[in-house]
Amino acid sequence: MYTPSLEHIFTHENFKTAFSEISSKSSGLDDISYAEFKGDFSKNIDELTDSIIKGAFTPEPLKKIEIDKPQSDEKRPIALSAIKDKLVQRVLYKALNGYFDETFSDKSYAYRPDKSTLRAINRVTQFLNEKNLIVVKTDIDNFFESIDHDILLKILDFQISDKRIIRLISLFVQTGGFKEFNYADHDQGVHQGDILSPLLSNIYLDAMDKYLEKHEVPFVRYADDFVMLFKKESEAKERLEKLKTYLLSMNLKLEDEKTYISHIGDGFTFLGVRFEGRGRNVENERLQKSISKIHTLAKDKSGFMKYIKDLNTYLFALQNYYLKIVTKNSTQHQLLQNALIESIAHKVHLSKESKAVTTKKEFKILLAQIEFSILFEDEQLDDKKELIIAKGYEKYLANKSYKDTSSKIDKKKNQYAKKFANDSTLHINTHGLMLGISKNKFVIKEYGKVKSSYPFDKVTRIIFEGKGFSISSDVLKKCADNAITVDFIDANAMPYASLVTYRSTMSQSVHKQAMVLNTSKQLELASAFIKGKAKNQINYLKYLNKYHNLLDKHINSMELNFIKIKSVADVAQL
């Protein structure tokens, strides 16, 4: 049982230590930065401690944003906590982690001191050497977002004597977040990225670990990814089915697509390492990602010193995991060596081209700071550095000699691109002109006479500038059929109208909504729109009211009306 009290945990000294350990790069919805909080640290800590001890503390809703994924058009959703909330979580984590870590299974390897992916791989190897050659490879489906809050809090209630600590943790796991003005509740799961979440996830799955240990099953777990090892296939099948049943009691399930039984002779993959027979190798996909990462570092536009710092950091990461698995002089080892040479040579080329570094002597001084010895023997280093500089200069000189040719090609390309752009846009800006159709062409007429004509397939856009034009209905039909945009702008080039085809998304949406009118679906659709909007507004007002306490009357009125929506009989009542 964890016996320290809330007062014992949240001391000024503990806050001070934790503050130096949290990220200073982002702020939450309250827009209080790390520097601002630090500027009045003692006062802020006194107020924070007082609110926690009195039970008045409430975390801010998370700020949900999206960031670009590297080398991808996709976005990655992230949730940002307020500085004060990160600080409280960090203090809690430091207080609780030591106690719980001592209770965890020694076969659990994620988010723990003196544990690592490499040690997890070595433990799997130990079990294989003990003739446990039948392997169940699996992981838990959508684990972090499937953690049941009630079950988690019951586990904590059994382990923690001061129930105020549990109530504080419950606030963090149940807090939702705003994406712009839309609030999303958080009814289950833990927030990935929160300081407490790794510890809470291990606490939750420790029950499964203890279940497997009770039945003397050799296993190795890293977060939600784990393997079980057996001597007989029949034992593996039986235990897998019983585990599925057990996990239902925790509202969890295994991910079917990633669950399989394999003999070591056929092989399996765990934590990026391929086990097959007596061999262990880095999975090819993971190795290619590492090679790509080494190449990508050189493409960054930052200076050579920043590149060296980032490259050395990544080389140390490889040294601490993959290079303890990859055999020296193996194909995988050689691929990593080649990637390092090509990456640095490319950076030499870019630096020479930009004139950031101009002489071979300067490059040799810079290269001396790279941790080559992680991948190469000492006697190879001088030759590899010479090779890198030679390759970099070769790229630079080749690129330089082709630049004149490239600029001529670009000039001709731009010439035709401009021509095609002009040809594809029909721009009418003279008063009195009429646009019609004749002989499968658009024709512009003035006083009944054809001035010019344009084939249908050459026109992608029509612009009318000014006023005093005419346009035939045949033109409108052809524009609709060919998805040709028709825009109207005034003499100052400001748009004032566009013709939209029936095929456009906007037109289709309007049409489908119109079809619902005066049907049984009309009330259902209108209710859904209003309920969604009203719920967002109520949540937003509650957030504002937290600071001002002026909106209770309005919030109560809105919530009463929100309840009435469910019982309306027609649109007028709605």
Helices and strands as residue ranges (DSSP letters): H 6-9, H 12-19, H 34-39, H 41-53, E 62-68, E 75-80, H 83-103, H 117-129, E 134-139, H 149-159, H 163-174, E 177-179, E 182-184, H 197-214, E 219-222, E 225-230, H 233-248, G 256-258, E 260-263, E 268-270, E 273-276, E 279-282, H 284-299, H 304-320, G 322-324, H 331-354, H 360-367, G 372-374, G 378-380, H 381-424, E 425-428, E 434-438, E 441-446, E 449-455, G 456-458, E 461-465, E 470-471, H 473-482, E 485-489, E 495-499, H 505-516, H 521-548, H 552-565
